[in-house]
Amino acid sequence: MKITRSKDRNGNTLAKITTQYGSFSIQSNGNLPQVHRDFMNGKRTSLAADDVIVWIGHFGTDRQKKMLGLD
């Protein structure tokens, strides 16, 4: 899993998650606080990946869960 930073057309920070099975984006401002902090500080930590996995486990679609192997 690779997490990269991008912006949407309104200027919101997005976390783009890329796996071998495809990719998707999540707005990182409020719902992924560790990812957002890492983006603002210019760091990459394992906590960011954990943050994404937990969020997808709770709120992700079936497709997103399958792409991360949480099915």
C-alpha positions in Angstrom: 0.0 0.0 0.0 1.3 3.4 -1.0 -0.2 6.7 0.4 0.4 9.9 -1.5 -0.9 13.4 -1.1 -3.1 15.3 -3.5 -5.7 18.1 -3.5 -9.3 18.1 -4.8 -10.7 20.9 -6.9 -11.8 22.7 -3.7 -8.4 22.6 -2.1 -9.0 19.8 0.4 -6.2 17.4 1.1 -6.7 13.9 -0.2 -4.9 10.7 0.7 -4.6 8.6 -2.4 -4.2 5.0 -1.5 -2.7 2.8 -4.2 -2.5 -1.0 -4.0 -1.7 -3.7 -6.5 -5.5 -4.1 -7.1 -6.3 -0.4 -7.8 -6.5 3.0 -6.0 -8.9 5.3 -4.3 -8.8 8.6 -2.5 -10.0 9.7 1.0 -10.3 13.3 2.2 -7.7 13.4 5.0 -8.6 16.6 6.9 -10.9 15.3 9.7 -11.2 11.6 9.3 -7.6 10.6 8.9 -5.8 12.8 11.4 -2.4 11.0 11.5 -2.2 10.9 7.7 -3.0 14.7 7.6 -0.3 15.4 10.2 2.2 13.4 8.3 1.4 15.2 5.1 1.7 18.6 6.8 5.0 17.6 8.4 6.5 16.0 5.3 6.9 12.7 7.0 5.8 9.2 6.3 5.0 7.0 9.3 3.6 3.6 9.8 0.9 5.2 11.9 -0.5 6.7 8.7 -1.0 3.3 7.2 -2.6 2.0 10.4 -4.9 5.0 10.4 -6.0 4.2 6.8 -6.6 0.5 7.6 -8.6 1.2 10.7 -10.8 3.8 8.8 -11.4 1.5 5.9 -12.3 -1.3 8.3 -15.0 0.9 9.8 -16.2 3.1 7.0 -14.8 1.7 3.7 -16.7 0.2 0.9 -16.6 -3.5 0.1 -14.3 -2.7 -2.8 -11.9 -0.8 -0.6 -11.9 -3.5 2.0 -11.2 -6.1 -0.6 -8.3 -4.1 -2.1 -6.6 -3.9 1.4 -7.3 -7.5 2.2 -9.7 -6.8 5.0 -12.4 -9.0 3.6 
